[in-house]
Amino acid sequence: MKAILLREIKSFFGSPIGYLVIAIFLLLNGLFLWVFEGDYNILNSGFADMSPFFTIAPWILIFLIPAVTMRSFSDEKKQGTLELLLTKPLSLWQIVNGKFLGAMLLIVIAIIPTLIYMYAISTLGMPEGNIDLGSTMGSYFGLLFLIASYSAIGIFTSTLSENQIVAFILSVFLCFFFYFAFDGLATYLPNAENLISSFGMDNHFKSMSRGVIDTRDVLYFVSITIAFLSLTVFKLKSLKN
């Protein structure tokens, strides 16, 4: 698994992909949070918190993570190297986990510089240092689980087609569905609104953003991640046979 992980990281940073992903993520967040006028502008919000960042980050990642993961297995299939990869003395789980952790690590690297936002907001607060650390750290924790779920979905869709664009579109659709669709559906069924919303990522991410880590939220994201990684292994097993 370590060999696959290192191979993925070298692949990301051996081409413009890794640097481009980090630059786009930071640029989009920077523009929305500090430059563009609107609801997400921290300077105009009047509050010393990072809630605008944690509101837009999941939506940016819905497109960014599929762009990272779309090549995971699609490219292997297109180049004809998937069969060679599957013959290596590695289990399917090791191969999948290596690619999954490689994609996740790249996105985590992109998120680390946003800690500067927390320092800037803390400095701008009145009084200085007036920032809700519990809520902020809970939101970062939730964002890590969200990244894991998005990455697992992206890895799975990359096994469905050798066309990277198809894999990207499928991944964006599934990420959007699990993040937003259940909340949208819940509005049409008010009698079961809470139950239906509980199936969506947005509900559990917002719960973590309050600064309270509930085991139900953690289990939800872990279950989504494991489910899609398991589907990936199942798909590779069928290709191998």
N, C-alpha and C positions, 0 to 999 in steps of 0.2 A: 504494500500500500504506500509506503514511504517513497518508493521509486516512482509510482504513478503521480503522487502529490508533487514531487520535485519536478517531474516532467511537465506537469500542468503549469506550475509557477514559471518555469523557464520558458514555456511556450507563450505565456501571457506577457512576460517582460522581455522576451526575445523579439517581440514584434510591437508595433504601436498600440496593440489592443489594451494591454494593462494600463499604460500611461493615459490612453484616451479615455478609458472608463473612469479612472480617478479624476482626471481633469474635468470631464463632463459633469460628473456628480458634484464636485466642489463648485464648479462654475454656475450650474443651475441653482444650487442652494444659495450660493453667495448673491446671485442676482435677485432672487425672490425675497431673500431675508434682509438684504441691506441696501439694494439699489432701487428695484421696482416699487412704485407706489401701489398700495393695496393692503388687503387683510393680512398678508404674510410678512409685511415689513416690520421687523422688530423695533426699529427706531421710532416708528409711528404708533406702535401698539400701546405704549405707556406702561407696559408691564415688563419686569425683569425676569422673564422666563423663556424657555426654549420651545414652548408649545407650537409656534409656527413651523419650526424645523421638523418636529415630529409629526406634524400634519401633512407636510408636503413630501417628506422623505419616502414614505411607503409608495406614493404615486410615482415618484421618479424611479424608484427601484423596480416597479412593475415592468418598466421598459428596459432598464439598465441590466438587471440580472439575466433576463432571457437573452439579451445581446451577448452576455458573457458565456452562458451555458449552451447556446444553440449549436456550437461547434463541438461540444464534448464527445458525442458519439456520431453525430451527423457527418462530421469531417472524416472520422475513422472509416465510416461506411463508404463515403464518396471516394476516399483515397485507396480503399481496398486493404486497409491495415487493421480493420476490426478483427478479422479472422486470426491474424498474427497476434494481436493483443490477447485474444481469448485462449490462445494456446500457451501463453506464458504460465509459469508455475505460480499462479496467483488465483485465489478464489474469486468468483464473480463479485462477492461483497467487497473484497479488497480493492478490486478495480473500480467499482462504483464509488466506494468511500473515498478513494484517492482523488477521483475527479470532482466529487462533491466538496471535499475539504479544500481542494485547490481553488474552486470557484468562490467558495465562502471566504477564504483567506484574502482573496483579491478585493472583495467588497468591504471586508473589515478594515483593510489597509486604507481604502477610500474614506471610511467613516472616521478613522482616528484623527485626521486634521480638524474635524468639526468640533473637537474638544476645545479648540481655540474660541469658538463661539461662546462656550460656557464661561470661559475666562473673561471674554469681552463684556458679556452681559452682567457678570458679577461685578466687574469694574464700573460699569455704567449705572449700576443699581444705586438707589438712594434709600438707606445708606449703602455704602460700598459693601459688597458681599451679600447683598439681600437677594438671594436666589434659592429656590426650593430644590435643594440637592437630592432629597428623597424622590421627588417626582421626576427629576432629570435623570438620575441614575436608573430608576425603574423603567423610564422610557428607553434608555440606551439598552437595557437588558432585554426589553421587549423587542427592540429593533433587531437584536442579534437572533432571536428566535424567528422573527419574521424573515430575515435574510436566509436562515436555514430552510424554512418552508419554501420560499421562492426558489432557492437553489435546487432543492430536491425536485420540485415541479419542473424546472428547466432541464435538469439532467434527464428526467424521464422522457420529456417530449423530444429530446435530441435523439432518442432511440427509435422514434416512430417514423423518421424520414431521413434520407440522406441529403435532402434539401434544407440548408440552414435557415432560409427564410420561412419555410413551412414550420420548422421547429420553433422559430422565434414567435410566429403568430399564435401557434397553439399554446406556447408557454405564457404569453401575454394574456391570452383569453382565460386560461385556467387560473392564473394569479389574480386577475381582475375578478373572476367569478368567486373565488374563495375569500377575497378581501371585501368586496362590495356587494355582490349579488344577493346575499342572504339578508342584508340590511334593507336593500331595495324591495325584496320580496316580502319582508316582514311588515312593511307599511301597508300592504294590501290585505294582510291577515292580522288585524289588530288583536284578535283573541289569542293568537299564538305568537305575538310579536317577540316576546322575550326568548321563547324557545327557539324560534327560527334564527334570531340574531345570534344566539349562542353558537351557531354552526359557522359563523363568519370570523375571519381573522381580525377584522376591524374591531369587533366587540372585545376580543381578548387582548388585543394590543392596547386599546384605550384603558382597559382594566389595569394592565401593568403600568401604564403611564401615570396612574394615580400614586404610584410609589409603593403599592402593596403587591407583593409577589404571591399570588394565589396558586396553589398547586394545580387547580383546574385549568388555569391559563397555560401553565408550563406543560401539563399533560396534553393539552390540545395541540400545541405547536409541535411537540415531540411526536405525537401520533400522526399528524399530517406529514412530517418529515420522513418518519419510518415507513409510512404507507407508500409514499411515492418512490422512495429508495427501493422498497420491496418490489414495486411494480417494475422498476428499472431492471432489477436482477432477474425477475420473471421473464421480461422481454428479451434480455440478453441470453437467458437460458434457452428460449425458444429459437433464437437466431443461431445459437451454438449447435443445437440439435438439428 
